[in-house]
Amino acid sequence: MATESMAKPLSHRWIGGRGAADRLVLALACAGQFMVILDASVVNVALPSIQRDLGFSATGLAWVVNGYLLAFAGLMLSGGRAGDLFGQRRMLTAGLFVFSGASLVGGLATGAGVLVAARVAQGAGAAFLAPATLAVVNTRFPAGPARARALGAWSAAGGAGGMAGAVAGGALTGALSWRWIFLINVPIGVVLIAVAMVALSGTTVDRLARLDPIGAVTGTAGASALVFGVVRSGAYGWSSARVLGIIGAGVLLLAVFLVVEGRFATRPLMPLRLFGIRAVAAGNGMLLLFGGIPIAMWYFTSLLLQNVLGFGALRSGLGQTPASVAFVVVARWAAGLLPRVGARVLVAAGGGCFLAGFGWLARAGSGSGYLAAVFGPTLLVAVGLGLTFPTLMAVATADAPAEDAGIAGGLANTSSQIGGAVALAVLVTVAGSESAGSGAPAALAAGYDLVFLVAAGIGVVLAAAGLFLPQRPRG
């Protein structure tokens, strides 16, 4: 098995010793995670402009978003394992290179097909980059408060990236062009590659190992088919034979993947022994469930602001900024608390915030004002997100062996992404069933209210499930 050595890296001498080197590594990991998550949402505001300029059909336009999501979720396990086998520096820099190159192609695209292909390539780069950033944090920083603080910063960076998407997309599209939401990644990627070459200069790989090809194919195809089927449910409905067939194929492929990994693979892509670690199994299970919380918060609150309260896209993004700041602050603080108070307390507190915040949001109507109906409850939910997300990521990865840090990070990210995709499809169906297809603000508000009540219920379930978490993971 390939391993990385952090002994005597040259960067310690170049940038001022171990402490400065660690801060640079953490900044690199946070910047990479921020960029990956930002690009999952930054295109949403720009979609109308993209459709006009490149001649997308209504159905084809969805692939600007779905292409990224499918490649990101589908390849995450392979990306995480590749980091363990070939070295985190190699995978981090390779992911940055592919991501930045695809961003350049997307920004210069002259046709719909080129942009969709670029988005798929972006998602592939992100699938190798995101697990590497998490693995670097888990291997660079020793178990205990130092790793908890680093993981809190990493979690906050990812959350901030997701929430900044609407504001950044609106600002760049309005001031310059939609092309700059892609082109801005190019100089940033070049800088991060240079930083990675310096900050991770002391990492080495003992030897190259082979990736499990059958596991990579079945795992990637299964995860992609599952997410694709869930995504298509919005267009065809959950009872559609097409949707059920795609989801069934995904489940079957994932079952084959588990059989191959457990019985036949000599170097499995995802060692099933990881699920024998209580923290890994419980953390990933809760991340699947947790996926509905940020979807209900950011996606449906944005719809509430625009479709019910009459905000524009940019103003809606700005309206969510206070909650974004609250999340970043609380995530950093909660990660430092984890070694002292334990996972169960933080998840229980987060669940209480979800219950109170979403219950408050569910009272918003077409005549509600921003301060009374949105500002207060979104702050409460953001506090809950800050308490819960870094805690679950720490639980899901902290007790994994160092040689499996990459795949543990890939698995946790995959659980979060699949949970979010399933939650989005389900909650869109819930909202549509309540509004009965009406576009009137009052009818839409009723649909969103039901979504928020469902999210409040998820918060209660999370708090109860948190009782099964190990109180204090190693990290």
N, C-alpha and C positions, 0 to 999 in steps of 0.2 A: 504494500500500500504506500502510495506517495505521501510524504509528509513535508511540512514546511518548517524550516528552522528560523527562529528570530534572533539567533545569537549574534552579537557584535555587528549589527547592521552599520554600514558605512554612513548612513544618513544621520546617525547619532553625532558623528564628528562634524558633518556638514551643516547641521541646522541647530546645534546647541545642546546636545545631550539627549538622554532618554526622555525626559519630560517634554521637551520641545518636539521630539520626534513623534511621541505618542499623540500630542495635540494635532500635529499635522496629519497623522493617520486618521484620527477621528474626524477632522475637518473633511478629509477626502471621502471617507465613508458616508458622512452626512450629506455632502454635496452630491455624490452619486445617487444616493437614495432619493434626495429631493428632486433631482432631474428626472429620474425614472417615474416617480409618482406624478409629478407635475404634468408630464407628457401624456399621461393616461386621461387627463381631464381638460388640458388647456385648449384642445381643439373644439370643445363644445360650443363656445360662444362664436367661433369663427366659421362654423359649418354653413350658414347661409351664404357668406361671401365665397367660400370654397365652391359651393354648388353653382353659383352664378359664373365664376371665372372658368371652371373646368368642365362644366356641363354635366354634372352628376345627375342621374335619375334619383327619385326620392328613395328608392330601395337601395341603390348603389351607394348613396351618401353614408348610410349606416356603417359601411365597411371601413370608412375612415377611422371610426371608433372601434368596431369589432375586430378588424384586422390586427390592431395592436393588442387588444385584450386576448385574443385567441393565441397568438404567438407567445405572449408574455406568460399566460397561465399554462399553456401546453408544454413549454420548454423549460419551466422553472426547475423541475426535478433534475433534468439532464444538466442544466446549468450549475445547480448546486453540487452535484456529484463531480462534475468536471473540475470544479475548484479544488475538491479534495484530492483528486488524482493528479492534476497537472499544475496545481499551485494557484493560490488566490491572486497573486500579482498578474500572472498570465491571463486568468479569466477576467479579472477586473479591467485590465487594459484592453483585452480583446473586446469585451462588452462595450467599453467606451468608444473604441474605434468603429465598431459596427453601428452603434447607436448614433454617433456623430456623422458618419458617412451617410447613413440612411436619412438623417435630418437634412443634410445638404441636398440629397436627391429630392426629398419631399419639398423643400423650399423652392427648388428650381423646376418642379414638375410642370409639364405643359399639358398633361392629360390625366384623366381620372384613374386609368389603370396604373400609371407610374406612381401616383400618390398612394394608392392602396398598397402597392408592392413595397413602397418605402415605409409605410406604417407597419406592415408585417415584419420587415427587416428591423425597424426600430424595436418592436416587441421582442424579437429574437435577441437583439443586443441587450435589452433590459433584463431578459430572463437569465442571462449569464452575469450581468452586472449586479443586480439586486442581491442574490444570495452571497456573492463575493463580499459585498460591503458588510453584510451581517456577520459573515464568517470572520472577516478581519477584526471586527469588534470583539467577537467571542474568543478569538485566539490571541489577540494582541494584549488585551487587558485581563489581569488576574481576577479569578472569581472573588466576589465580595463587592464592597462599595464601589471600587474603581470601575468594574465591569457594569454594575448597575447604573452608575452615572453615565457611562458611555452609551449604554443601550437606551437610556432615556433621551440622550441627545439624538441618537439615530432615529428613534421612534418619532420624536418631535419634528425632525427634518422631513421624514416621510409624510407625516400628517400635514405639515405646513405646505409641502409641495402639492398635495391633493387639494387643499383649500385655496391655495394661491392661483389655481388653474383658471378660474373664472375671471379674476381680476387681471392676471397677466394676459390671458387671451383677449379680453376686451380692450385692454390698453394698447397692446401691440397691433391688433387688427384695426382699431380706430385711429391710432396715430400714424401707423406706417402701412402695413398690409398683413393679411393672414400669413403670407410666406415667412414673416419674421418669427412666428411662433415656432418654426422649424429651424430657420437659419441662425437664431440666437444660440442654439445648442452647439454649433460648430466651434466657435472660439472657446466656449466654456469647456467642451470636450477636449480640445487640444491642451488647454491648461491643466485639466485634471489628469490627462495621460502623462504629462510631464511631471506633475506632482507625484503620481503613482510610481513612476520610475525612480524617483528620489526617495520618497517616504517608505517604500517597500523594497528598497535596494538590498536589504540584508536577508530577504527571504530566499530560500532555495528549495528545490524539489529533489528528493533523493533519487528518484527514477521515474520515468514515465510509465504509466499503467494504462491499460485499455478500458475504455468505457464499455459497459454491457450493451451490445447493440440491440438485442431482442428486447431487453428492458427499456431501452431508450425509445424504441419504435412503439411498443405497446403502451408505455406510460404516456408518451407525448400524444399519441393518437387518441387514447382513452380520455385524457384530461381535455384535449381540444374538442373532441366530439361531445363530451358532456357539457362544456361551456357553450358550444355552438348550439346545441339543442335547446338549452335554457334561453339563450339569447333569441332564438327564432320563435320561441313561444309567444313573444310579444306580437309577432306578425300573424301567426297561424293559430294560436290558442293551444292550451295544454292538452286538449283532447285530439289534436291533429295527429293523424297517422305518421306524417313526416316528422313532427317533433318527437313523438314517442319512439319512433324508429331510431332517430339520431341519438337520443338519450340512452335508449336500450343498447345501441352499439357501443356507446361510451362506457356504460357500466360493464358490458361484457369484456371489452378490451382491458379495462382496469382489473377485472377479475383474472384475466389471463396474465396480466402484468404481475399480480400478486403471487400467482402460482409459479410463474417463471422465477421470480425473485426468491421465493421461499424454497423451491425444490431443485431448480436446475442451474441457476446462474452461479458460476464460481466466484465472480467479482460483481455482486449485485449492484444495480444502480441505486436502489434504496434498500439497505439491509433491514429486514423485518425485525431484527433484534431491537431496533430503536423503539418499536412499539411495546417492547417489554419494559421500557423505562416509563414509570408511571407519569412523570412530569411531561414527557414528550407526548404520550397518548392523550392525556387529559388536556394539555395545552392546545394541541391541534384540534381536538374535538370542540373545544370552546371557541377557537378561532373561526371554525366553520359557522357556528351559531352567531358569533359576534359580528359576522359580515353584514347582517341586517341593520346594525346600529348606525355605522357611518353612512350607509345608503339612505336610511330614513332621515338622518340629520342633514347631510349636505345636499343630496339630490332633491329630496322632497321639500326641504325648506326653501331651496332656490325656486322651485316651482310655485310654492306658496307666495313668495315675495313677488314673483313676476305675474302669475296668472290670477292671483286673488287681490294682492295689495297694489298691483299696477307698477311695480318697479321695472326699470330697464335692466338689461343683462349686466352692464357694468355696475350700476347702482346696487343690484342684487348681490354681486360679488363683494362690493364694499360693505353691504349690510351684514355679511357673514364674517367680516374681518375681526370684529371684537371677539367672537367665539374662536376664531383661528388663533388669535394671540393667547387666549385663555388656555387652549389646548396645548400649545407649545410650552407655556410656563408650567402648567400642571404636570405634563409628561416628564419634564426634567426633574421636577420636585418629587413626583411619585416614584420614579426609578431609584432615587436616593433613599426613599423610605422603605423600599421593598426588603432589603436585608434586615431591617429593624422590626417592621410590623408584620411582614409576611404577605403572601399572595392572597390569602382568603379575605383578609381585612380590606385590602385595596379593591378586590373584585366586588365584594359586598357593598362597599361605599360607592363604587361606580354604578352598580345596579340600582342603588337608591337614587342616584342622580338621574339615571335614565327614566325611572318611574316618575319622579317629580317633574323633570323637564319635558318629557314627551306628553305626560298628562296635561301639563300647562299648555303646550303647543296645540293639543287637540281642541282647546277651547277657542283657538283663533278662528275668526270668520271673515267674511268679505268686508265687514265694516270695522275690523280691528285696526289698530295703529301699530306701527313697528315697535315702539318702545314697550308697550304694554303686552303685546302678543308674541313678539319674536325675540327681541333683545334679551330679556330676562331668561326665558326658557332655553334658548340656544346656549347661553352661558352655562347653565346647569348641565346640559347634555355634554358640552365641550369639557367640562370638568370631569364628568364620568368617563369620557373617551380618554382623557389624559391619565386618569387613574388605572384604566383597564387595559388599553392597548399595549403599552410597554410591559405591563405585568404579564400578560398572556404570551407575548413574544419571548420574554425572559424565561418563563416556565417551559415553553415549547422547545427551547434550544439550550438552556443552561446546563442540563445534566447529560447532554450528548457527549460522547468522547471527542477529543480534539480532532482525531482523524476523520470524524464524521460531521465536523462543524458546517461544512458547505451544504451537504444534503439535508442536515437538520434545518438550516436556514431556508433552503429551497422548499422543503416540506411545509414549514410554517407559512412562508409567503404564498405557496400554492393553496393551502387551506384557507387563508384569508381571502385570496382572489376568487376562489370557487364559491366560498360562502357569500361574498359580495355579489357575484353574478347571479347566483340562485335567488338571493334576497331581492335583488332589483327586479327580476322577472316576476317573482311572487307578489311583491308589494305593488308593482304596476298593475297587476291583475286585480289586487284588492282595491286599489284606488279607482280603477275603471268600473268595477262592479258596483261600487257605491255611488259614483257620479252618473252611472247609466249612460255614458257616452255624451253627456251634456258638456258644452264648453262654458256654461254660465259660471261666473265666479262663485256663487253660492253652492252650486253642485260640485265644482272642483274642490272647494273648501271642505265639503262633506267627505269626499274621497280621501283627501290628505289627512283629515282628522282621524279617519279609521286607520290609516297607515301609522299615524303617531301612537294610537292606542295599541296597535299590534307591537310596535317597537317598545312601548312601555312594558308589555308582557314579556318580550324577549329579555328586557333588563331584569325582570324578576327571575326568569329562568336562569339567566347567567349568574345572578347572585346565589341562587340555590345550588347550581352546579359547581360554583366556586368552593363549596364545602369539600369537594372531592380532590381539590388541588393539593399538592404537597405544600406545606406551610412556607418553607423557605428553600427554594432551589439553590444549587451551588452558586449560580451566577447572581 
